[in-house]
Amino acid sequence: MRVLGIPCFLDRIIQQCFKQVIEPIAGAQLYNQSYGFSPLRSAHHDMARVQFLINQASMHYVVDIDILGFFDNVNHTLNQQND
């Protein structure tokens, strides 16, 4: 590692090799409605899909969920008591 945690050239090459192998495998398991981590998709595609559903499919609700910090608040002792 270099200063500020920037990977060196060899680390970047290794990361890219892993990405090229893993991305098609993981990407095949994503839902068609998944826009967050899908290659070649963005928030603009998500908004276009929402607009289509509102106009064409008579859907009226949009739910946006942000789970930032959710797992920090989960009671982990609950599962240990049941074991």
N, C-alpha and C positions, 0 to 999 in steps of 0.2 A: 504494500500500500504506500501511496505517496501522501503528501500533506493533504489534509482535509478529507481523507478517506477515498480519494479518487483512485480507482484501480489502475494498475500499470497496463501497458500494452498487451502483454501476454495474458493477463487476467481478463481483459476485454475480449480477446480472441476466444478464450475458453468459454466465457459467458455466452458469446454469440453462437458458438457451436452447440451448447446445451439448448439455447433458445430455439434454434432451427430444428432440433430433434423433438423437443417437448411441445412446442407450440401447436403443431398439427394434431398431436395426440389429445392435448387438453382442449383445443378448439373444437374438435369433433364432439365433445361432451357438453358444450355450452348450449343453452336454449337459444332458439331463434330470437327470442325477446330480450336476450342479454346484450346490452350495449356497453356496459362498463369496461370490460377488459377484452373485448373482441377486437381483433385486428381489422382495420379498414372500417371501423364504426366509431361514431362519436355521439356527443349529446345532440347534435343537429339531426342525426338519423333517428334518435329517440324521440325528439320533439315532432318530427315529421310523422312518425308512427302514431303518436298520441293524437295529432291533428286528424289523421286518417280515421282512427277509431271513433273520434268524437263526431266526425262528419258522416261516415259511412255506416258504422255499426251501431249507432245510437247508444254509445256508452257515454256516461256522464261524470265519472269519477276518475281521478288520477291520484295514485298513492305513491308518495316518495318517502322512502325509509332510509335513514342514515343511522348506522349502528356504531358510529364512532364511540368508543369507550364502553360499549355494551358488555363486552366480556370482562371488563375491569370490575363490573358490579354483579357478576354472577356468583351465587353462593356455591363455591366449589366443595364445601363440606357436605352438602346434601347427598351427592353421589357416593361419597365415602361411607356414609352411615348405612346406605342400603346394601353395600357389599358384604 
